């Protein structure tokens, strides 16, 4: 693992979103790991030690906001956590404040917005 590369972990139950996010972030020089399952990923996230954790809000079995809570309790150092969803910006802003996430991004903004947001938090 190259130390100079910033690491991004993407958690989303949509394989298409995972594929797009991985491709665009890989192509931009990030080291990326993805998972489509919220339950059981804490150890993987801890081992990978990402700089940024992108979390889908509407995960089956375990909501993204709960993942934020768990990560904040269990990980050190705590990565920058970005909530990612099809919800409106207002809903996401509120959820990010309530859950303790650092930022949020609407999926409808597209892959380039995702890249800009991750870059903003890894400078």
HELIX and SHEET records of a PDB file:
HELIX    1   1 UNK A   15  UNK A   27  1                                  13    
HELIX    2   2 UNK A   42  UNK A   48  1                                   7    
HELIX    3   3 UNK A   64  UNK A   74  1                                  11    
HELIX    4   4 UNK A   89  UNK A   99  1                                  11    
HELIX    5   5 UNK A  107  UNK A  109  5                                   3    
HELIX    6   6 UNK A  111  UNK A  122  1                                  12    
SHEET    1   A 5 UNK A  31  UNK A  35  0                                        
SHEET    2   A 5 UNK A   7  UNK A  11  1                                        
SHEET    3   A 5 UNK A  52  UNK A  56  1                                        
SHEET    4   A 5 UNK A  80  UNK A  85  1                                        
SHEET    5   A 5 UNK A 103  UNK A 106  1                                        
END                                                                             
